[in-house]
Amino acid sequence: MHAEYRTRLLDPLLEITRDRLRGAREAGRIAPDADLGLAVELLYGPLYYRWQYRLGPLTHDHADRLVDAVLRALNPPGTANA
């Protein structure tokens, strides 16, 4: 069942996320040498942690703040926040 979940749901979601981050990198919103695999983990890791341990609700506001924080962390030095 895990393999089916991974193949049908998780892998496509992660690839879409990498594509979006690749677009942000090409637009200069994140550093050109940003590790997209690590960036995906920076985005989804905290969401999973929050969900797994029931630390708080998974709200749009929380997700927006998380994305903003990750994009700021991936910004090229000396640029404005994404």
QUILIN-V674946 format. One line per field, one symbol per residue. ss: DSSP state (A for helix, B for strand, O for the rest). phi: phi as a letter, one per 30 degrees, with the letter a starting at -180 (. if undefined). burial: + if it has 9 or more other ideal C-beta (glycine too) atoms within 8 Angstrom, else -. A space follows every 50 residues. Layout:
ss=???
phi=???
burial=???
This chain:
ss=OAAAAAAAAAAAAAAAAAAAAAAAAAOOOOOOOOOAAAAAAAAAAAAAAA AAOOOOOOOAAAAAAAAAAAAAAAOOOOOOOO
phi=.dddedddcdeddddddddddddddddidbedceddddddddddeddded dechdldccddddddddedddddcddeicddd
burial=----++----+--+--++--++-++----++--+-+--++-+++-++-++ -----------++--+++-+++-++------+
